[in-house]
């Protein structure tokens, strides 16, 4: 039996960003193959780690990898955007840190049977949680052409979205598209020769778009942020790794909203809105992988880490003004 090689992305940077306390309570909302979780739980003494994943295979694999620390670990089968409900079920009002690695895990990509990869032939599935109903096959074979074009352009930033959507609809008019490599050939047939010679695989953007639609990934990211920040304890840290611009934009905008304080006009001498920041940004710019990490793990190339800390207390905000004569 082949063994998956899992390299957690930005591992040291995540651990530093979380600022782990030995007695703290932490949540890894995207367990994957537990690379980040293992390093978090190693640093706990009386603390606790909640490991969440929507993929049952990830939870099963974690039983072995985290076996030495299972007295400190709680495994939860759920989507990370349900973080508030997860903490409610565990009778926790808040935690001291949360980590969300939004990328598809290496085992999911490497397991050809899951249908995530455009390099191996498999049924069109792409579900992170195989208990869910919607599959890639459902989207490819039944969604209207305009909706296919929309997700290819919006989620995959695919410049040939109209042509590819049209080719899919024409092909499925004769027979269903049932496998990943069959879909790859349909995608290639819709693209000009110059595009097929580009370094990036011609099906990469389309597969990304369909995967995002199957798993409702972008909406999940926004829901996660809105539910996670309020459940951080004062001084608690939130760390989020993204892998493409759409995710990063949601995370950047969401964190900026929570970090914004007073919205009174600049000429007000004192704040009357009463709004103070919920968090402070640990780094104004995202943390990127080192050149060495990219060489060792090419899948880390597009990763970005953003981190924030929950503000400890609310303070009155004064707004000095040159027009204020006091």
C-alpha positions as a Python dict, from the first residue, in 0.01 Angstrom:
ca = {
    (1, 'X'): (0, 0, 0),
    (2, 'X'): (145, 338, -97),
    (3, 'X'): (181, 599, 175),
    (4, 'X'): (93, 961, 115),
    (5, 'X'): (369, 1213, 177),
    (6, 'X'): (215, 1515, 345),
    (7, 'X'): (403, 1841, 375),
    (8, 'X'): (213, 2101, 577),
    (9, 'X'): (244, 2441, 412),
    (10, 'X'): (400, 2735, 602),
    (11, 'X'): (430, 2515, 910),
    (12, 'X'): (677, 2721, 1115),
    (13, 'X'): (504, 3043, 1015),
    (14, 'X'): (166, 2908, 1130),
    (15, 'X'): (302, 2794, 1466),
    (16, 'X'): (461, 3135, 1521),
    (17, 'X'): (142, 3314, 1416),
    (18, 'X'): (-72, 3115, 1662),
    (19, 'X'): (155, 3210, 1956),
    (20, 'X'): (62, 2883, 2130),
    (21, 'X'): (17, 2865, 2507),
    (22, 'X'): (70, 2526, 2672),
    (23, 'X'): (-265, 2541, 2852),
    (24, 'X'): (-461, 2694, 2566),
    (25, 'X'): (-751, 2557, 2364),
    (26, 'X'): (-696, 2552, 1986),
    (27, 'X'): (-892, 2454, 1679),
    (28, 'X'): (-754, 2324, 1349),
    (29, 'X'): (-1049, 2375, 1119),
    (30, 'X'): (-894, 2194, 822),
    (31, 'X'): (-722, 1890, 971),
    (32, 'X'): (-606, 1732, 643),
    (33, 'X'): (-331, 1485, 727),
    (34, 'X'): (-268, 1651, 1066),
    (35, 'X'): (70, 1803, 986),
    (36, 'X'): (-20, 2135, 1146),
    (37, 'X'): (-222, 1967, 1421),
    (38, 'X'): (69, 1747, 1528),
    (39, 'X'): (292, 2048, 1580),
    (40, 'X'): (21, 2234, 1773),
    (41, 'X'): (-58, 1946, 2008),
    (42, 'X'): (311, 1878, 2073),
    (43, 'X'): (325, 2222, 2236),
    (44, 'X'): (31, 2161, 2471),
    (45, 'X'): (52, 2033, 2828),
    (46, 'X'): (-287, 2084, 2987),
    (47, 'X'): (-429, 2237, 2670),
    (48, 'X'): (-673, 2093, 2417),
    (49, 'X'): (-687, 2068, 2039),
    (50, 'X'): (-1007, 2040, 1836),
    (51, 'X'): (-946, 1890, 1491),
    (52, 'X'): (-1215, 1945, 1227),
    (53, 'X'): (-1246, 1805, 877),
    (54, 'X'): (-1530, 1731, 638),
    (55, 'X'): (-1334, 1438, 491),
    (56, 'X'): (-1382, 1117, 690),
    (57, 'X'): (-1057, 977, 550),
    (58, 'X'): (-866, 1263, 711),
    (59, 'X'): (-1018, 1192, 1051),
    (60, 'X'): (-936, 823, 1022),
    (61, 'X'): (-573, 894, 928),
    (62, 'X'): (-540, 1139, 1219),
    (63, 'X'): (-623, 864, 1468),
    (64, 'X'): (-284, 709, 1394),
    (65, 'X'): (-76, 1023, 1346),
    (66, 'X'): (-206, 1190, 1663),
    (67, 'X'): (-224, 869, 1870),
    (68, 'X'): (37, 980, 2131),
    (69, 'X'): (-169, 1290, 2213),
    (70, 'X'): (-527, 1171, 2178),
    (71, 'X'): (-597, 1254, 2543),
    (72, 'X'): (-568, 1620, 2435),
    (73, 'X'): (-744, 1586, 2096),
    (74, 'X'): (-1109, 1597, 1991),
    (75, 'X'): (-1187, 1487, 1633),
    (76, 'X'): (-1494, 1644, 1470),
    (77, 'X'): (-1651, 1553, 1136),
    (78, 'X'): (-1785, 1883, 1006),
    (79, 'X'): (-1723, 2172, 769),
    (80, 'X'): (-1502, 2449, 906),
    (81, 'X'): (-1774, 2708, 847),
    (82, 'X'): (-1970, 2546, 1130),
    (83, 'X'): (-1711, 2655, 1388),
    (84, 'X'): (-1967, 2827, 1610),
    (85, 'X'): (-2188, 2518, 1629),
    (86, 'X'): (-1886, 2294, 1690),
    (87, 'X'): (-1779, 2504, 1989),
    (88, 'X'): (-2136, 2514, 2118),
    (89, 'X'): (-2154, 2133, 2111),
    (90, 'X'): (-1828, 2120, 2309),
    (91, 'X'): (-1960, 2378, 2560),
    (92, 'X'): (-1682, 2623, 2471),
    (93, 'X'): (-1750, 2995, 2458),
    (94, 'X'): (-1415, 3063, 2290),
    (95, 'X'): (-1072, 2931, 2200),
    (96, 'X'): (-717, 3069, 2211),
    (97, 'X'): (-635, 3008, 1848),
    (98, 'X'): (-775, 2881, 1520),
    (99, 'X'): (-600, 2764, 1204),
    (100, 'X'): (-761, 2721, 863),
    (101, 'X'): (-559, 2581, 571),
    (102, 'X'): (-793, 2632, 276),
    (103, 'X'): (-603, 2424, 21),
    (104, 'X'): (-701, 2081, -102),
    (105, 'X'): (-483, 1836, 89),
    (106, 'X'): (-210, 1644, -95),
    (107, 'X'): (-376, 1303, -30),
    (108, 'X'): (-699, 1426, -187),
    (109, 'X'): (-510, 1536, -497),
    (110, 'X'): (-290, 1227, -508),
    (111, 'X'): (-576, 981, -461),
    (112, 'X'): (-687, 947, -822),
    (113, 'X'): (-1021, 794, -724),
    (114, 'X'): (-1140, 1122, -568),
    (115, 'X'): (-1156, 1301, -904),
    (116, 'X'): (-969, 1617, -800),
    (117, 'X'): (-677, 1567, -1037),
    (118, 'X'): (-665, 1633, -1410),
    (119, 'X'): (-362, 1402, -1429),
    (120, 'X'): (-535, 1073, -1338),
    (121, 'X'): (-846, 911, -1479),
    (122, 'X'): (-1129, 880, -1227),
    (123, 'X'): (-1502, 936, -1191),
    (124, 'X'): (-1600, 1305, -1179),
    (125, 'X'): (-1649, 1346, -805),
    (126, 'X'): (-1440, 1622, -633),
    (127, 'X'): (-1637, 1609, -306),
    (128, 'X'): (-1430, 1683, 3),
    (129, 'X'): (-1710, 1526, 207),
    (130, 'X'): (-1821, 1217, 19),
    (131, 'X'): (-2143, 1215, 217),
    (132, 'X'): (-2258, 1528, 36),
    (133, 'X'): (-2485, 1501, -267),
    (134, 'X'): (-2353, 1736, -537),
    (135, 'X'): (-2066, 1599, -749),
    (136, 'X'): (-1855, 1734, -1032),
    (137, 'X'): (-2047, 1504, -1266),
    (138, 'X'): (-2374, 1672, -1168),
    (139, 'X'): (-2232, 2015, -1252),
    (140, 'X'): (-2065, 1915, -1578),
    (141, 'X'): (-2358, 1715, -1711),
    (142, 'X'): (-2661, 1911, -1594),
    (143, 'X'): (-2582, 2276, -1521),
    (144, 'X'): (-2688, 2527, -1793),
    (145, 'X'): (-2422, 2663, -2025),
    (146, 'X'): (-2446, 3016, -1881),
    (147, 'X'): (-2396, 2885, -1526),
    (148, 'X'): (-2096, 2679, -1637),
    (149, 'X'): (-1948, 2985, -1805),
    (150, 'X'): (-2007, 3190, -1489),
    (151, 'X'): (-1827, 2953, -1251),
    (152, 'X'): (-1538, 2894, -1493),
    (153, 'X'): (-1483, 3268, -1522),
    (154, 'X'): (-1559, 3363, -1162),
    (155, 'X'): (-1405, 3070, -972),
    (156, 'X'): (-1136, 2962, -1217),
    (157, 'X'): (-1055, 3300, -1376),
    (158, 'X'): (-1056, 3104, -1701),
    (159, 'X'): (-1030, 3339, -2001),
    (160, 'X'): (-1169, 3071, -2234),
    (161, 'X'): (-1477, 3014, -2016),
    (162, 'X'): (-1735, 3072, -2294),
    (163, 'X'): (-1560, 2832, -2532),
    (164, 'X'): (-1513, 2560, -2269),
    (165, 'X'): (-1871, 2585, -2142),
    (166, 'X'): (-1996, 2558, -2500),
    (167, 'X'): (-1777, 2255, -2570),
    (168, 'X'): (-1903, 2079, -2257),
    (169, 'X'): (-2268, 2135, -2350),
    (170, 'X'): (-2214, 2017, -2710),
    (171, 'X'): (-2028, 1704, -2599),
    (172, 'X'): (-2284, 1605, -2335),
    (173, 'X'): (-2557, 1641, -2597),
    (174, 'X'): (-2434, 1307, -2737),
    (175, 'X'): (-2308, 1137, -2418),
    (176, 'X'): (-2241, 1217, -2055),
    (177, 'X'): (-1891, 1317, -1947),
    (178, 'X'): (-1812, 1054, -1687),
    (179, 'X'): (-1438, 1075, -1608),
    (180, 'X'): (-1174, 1336, -1536),
    (181, 'X'): (-961, 1264, -1843),
    (182, 'X'): (-1268, 1271, -2065),
    (183, 'X'): (-1337, 1621, -1930),
    (184, 'X'): (-974, 1720, -1988),
    (185, 'X'): (-1006, 1628, -2357),
    (186, 'X'): (-1325, 1833, -2391),
    (187, 'X'): (-1150, 2132, -2229),
    (188, 'X'): (-850, 2098, -2462),
    (189, 'X'): (-1076, 2080, -2767),
    (190, 'X'): (-1214, 2424, -2683),
    (191, 'X'): (-881, 2603, -2642),
    (192, 'X'): (-654, 2749, -2912),
    (193, 'X'): (-320, 2576, -2982),
    (194, 'X'): (-122, 2860, -2822),
    (195, 'X'): (-304, 2814, -2491),
    (196, 'X'): (-235, 2441, -2496),
    (197, 'X'): (138, 2512, -2510),
    (198, 'X'): (140, 2725, -2195),
    (199, 'X'): (328, 2601, -1891),
    (200, 'X'): (11, 2567, -1682),
    (201, 'X'): (-201, 2260, -1756),
    (202, 'X'): (-497, 2365, -1976),
    (203, 'X'): (-750, 2202, -1741),
    (204, 'X'): (-618, 2350, -1416),
    (205, 'X'): (-845, 2653, -1397),
    (206, 'X'): (-1157, 2462, -1502),
    (207, 'X'): (-1096, 2187, -1245),
    (208, 'X'): (-1041, 2451, -977),
    (209, 'X'): (-1368, 2621, -1065),
    (210, 'X'): (-1571, 2301, -1059),
    (211, 'X'): (-1412, 2190, -729),
    (212, 'X'): (-1497, 2525, -569),
    (213, 'X'): (-1858, 2497, -689),
    (214, 'X'): (-1895, 2137, -571),
    (215, 'X'): (-1773, 2219, -220),
    (216, 'X'): (-1918, 2572, -194),
    (217, 'X'): (-1570, 2682, -90),
    (218, 'X'): (-1585, 3060, -123),
    (219, 'X'): (-1910, 3103, 68),
    (220, 'X'): (-1770, 2870, 335),
    (221, 'X'): (-1465, 3094, 379),
    (222, 'X'): (-1679, 3402, 437),
    (223, 'X'): (-1908, 3218, 680),
    (224, 'X'): (-1605, 3084, 867),
    (225, 'X'): (-1457, 3432, 920),
    (226, 'X'): (-1785, 3579, 1040),
    (227, 'X'): (-1828, 3297, 1292),
    (228, 'X'): (-1466, 3241, 1398),
    (229, 'X'): (-1356, 3591, 1501),
    (230, 'X'): (-1630, 3637, 1763),
    (231, 'X'): (-1532, 3304, 1922),
    (232, 'X'): (-1167, 3392, 1981),
    (233, 'X'): (-1073, 3458, 2342),
    (234, 'X'): (-908, 3796, 2412),
    (235, 'X'): (-552, 3772, 2282),
    (236, 'X'): (-642, 3464, 2076),
    (237, 'X'): (-499, 3427, 1726),
    (238, 'X'): (-657, 3338, 1392),
    (239, 'X'): (-435, 3208, 1111),
    (240, 'X'): (-567, 3144, 758),
    (241, 'X'): (-376, 2999, 461),
    (242, 'X'): (-517, 3067, 114),
    (243, 'X'): (-407, 2935, -225),
    (244, 'X'): (-574, 3156, -483),
    (245, 'X'): (-672, 3518, -521),
    (246, 'X'): (-1046, 3466, -468),
    (247, 'X'): (-998, 3309, -125),
    (248, 'X'): (-732, 3561, -27),
    (249, 'X'): (-954, 3853, -123),
    (250, 'X'): (-1233, 3723, 101),
    (251, 'X'): (-995, 3671, 393),
    (252, 'X'): (-823, 4007, 347),
    (253, 'X'): (-1153, 4197, 324),
    (254, 'X'): (-1311, 4007, 611),
    (255, 'X'): (-1021, 4062, 849),
    (256, 'X'): (-1000, 4430, 750),
    (257, 'X'): (-1366, 4471, 846),
    (258, 'X'): (-1310, 4324, 1192),
    (259, 'X'): (-993, 4534, 1235),
    (260, 'X'): (-1167, 4862, 1154),
    (261, 'X'): (-1234, 5091, 1445),
    (262, 'X'): (-1405, 5429, 1466),
    (263, 'X'): (-1602, 5535, 1158),
    (264, 'X'): (-1683, 5889, 1278),
    (265, 'X'): (-1601, 6178, 1043),
    (266, 'X'): (-1240, 6301, 1079),
    (267, 'X'): (-1347, 6640, 1219),
    (268, 'X'): (-1523, 6484, 1521),
    (269, 'X'): (-1314, 6560, 1836),
    (270, 'X'): (-1433, 6242, 2011),
    (271, 'X'): (-1572, 5913, 1891),
    (272, 'X'): (-1950, 5894, 1913),
    (273, 'X'): (-2002, 5576, 1708),
    (274, 'X'): (-1856, 5358, 1984),
    (275, 'X'): (-1697, 5124, 1733),
    (276, 'X'): (-1359, 4978, 1824),
    (277, 'X'): (-1157, 4706, 1648),
    (278, 'X'): (-1236, 4342, 1722),
    (279, 'X'): (-891, 4229, 1604),
    (280, 'X'): (-552, 4363, 1513),
    (281, 'X'): (-368, 4234, 1208),
    (282, 'X'): (-49, 4053, 1308),
    (283, 'X'): (102, 4125, 966),
    (284, 'X'): (-27, 4391, 729),
    (285, 'X'): (94, 4191, 430),
    (286, 'X'): (49, 3815, 389),
    (287, 'X'): (332, 3581, 487),
    (288, 'X'): (464, 3387, 186),
    (289, 'X'): (656, 3058, 166),
    (290, 'X'): (1033, 3073, 143),
    (291, 'X'): (1217, 2984, -175),
    (292, 'X'): (1341, 2668, -3),
    (293, 'X'): (989, 2557, 87),
    (294, 'X'): (869, 2613, -270),
    (295, 'X'): (1159, 2404, -402),
    (296, 'X'): (1078, 2124, -157),
    (297, 'X'): (701, 2147, -201),
    (298, 'X'): (590, 2316, -528),
    (299, 'X'): (227, 2310, -410),
    (300, 'X'): (318, 2580, -157),
    (301, 'X'): (399, 2828, -435),
    (302, 'X'): (69, 3017, -424),
    (303, 'X'): (14, 2998, -47),
    (304, 'X'): (-49, 3311, 159),
    (305, 'X'): (-83, 3326, 536),
    (306, 'X'): (-280, 3600, 710),
    (307, 'X'): (-303, 3624, 1088),
    (308, 'X'): (-495, 3837, 1337),
    (309, 'X'): (-520, 3870, 1715),
    (310, 'X'): (-839, 3932, 1913),
    (311, 'X'): (-828, 4265, 2092),
    (312, 'X'): (-810, 4232, 2468),
    (313, 'X'): (-1031, 4523, 2564),
    (314, 'X'): (-1241, 4800, 2420),
    (315, 'X'): (-1111, 5154, 2476),
    (316, 'X'): (-1268, 5492, 2408),
    (317, 'X'): (-1126, 5641, 2091),
    (318, 'X'): (-1055, 6016, 2085),
    (319, 'X'): (-1030, 6195, 1754),
    (320, 'X'): (-814, 6511, 1781),
    (321, 'X'): (-906, 6773, 1525),
    (322, 'X'): (-744, 7097, 1418),
    (323, 'X'): (-1093, 7253, 1416),
    (324, 'X'): (-1161, 7153, 1775),
    (325, 'X'): (-1102, 7448, 2006),
    (326, 'X'): (-1197, 7258, 2326),
}
